[in-house]
Amino acid sequence: MRIIAGARKGRILAAPPGTTTRPTADRVRQALFDMLLHAPWGGPDLLTNARVLDAFAGTGALGLEALSRGAEHATFFENDRAALSALRTNIAGCKWEDRSKVIPRDVTKPTRAPAPCSLLFLDPPYRQDLPARTLAALHAQGWIAPGAIAVIETAAQEPLPLLEKNADGTTRLPETAPVSEDEETPPPPAYAGTLLAERRHGAARLTVWQL
């Protein structure tokens, strides 16, 4: 695993042993950042001097890739001990201690933000309905700038992680898989945004939202 492009292009990134952490593959990060840079709603200004939040950061590959491509600062939330060790190793290896902050706690219970972030990456454990709850918690603590862009990775077969906003500002419920009579219908996501893009990569789905 390595940084794909920018100031630290080719830098090898450490990853913890085992399967607890699921790093985003190089080819998926390449496709994601190509989309961020070239989509009609994206472009170089999306990354240049941006404040980035990498939730469920793991190795920090997404936040570090953003720094390499021109972001000003990245905050990393992670609470797994092995992942934290790899994350800190990667930040030090890139010599970006002055442009990074590691917060070793559950991102669904964040501290108050020193400044809002305009680009957020969420790669949580699959099938635990974490993206919307996490964004609601981050919003309450001032982490999300108006109009921020969020990139969310979920399992390909999961429903969309956020409520979709209509043009008139109302929201529409996501399609969900049918449930049997003895099952409860899952509650709708707790946060809304405008869906900008959706891409599937094997068992994963990336969705990009304007918040």
Secondary structure, DSSP 8 states (H G I E B T S, - for coil): -B--SSTTTT-B----SSSSS----HHHHHHHHHHHHHSTT--GGGTTT-EEEEET-TT-HHHHHHHHTT-SEEEEE---HHHHHHHHHHHHHHT-GGGEEEE-S-TTS----SS-EEEEEE---TTS-HHHHHHHHHHHTT-EEEEEEEEEEEETTS--SSEEE-TTS-EE--------TTS------S-EEEEEEEEEETTEEEEEEE-
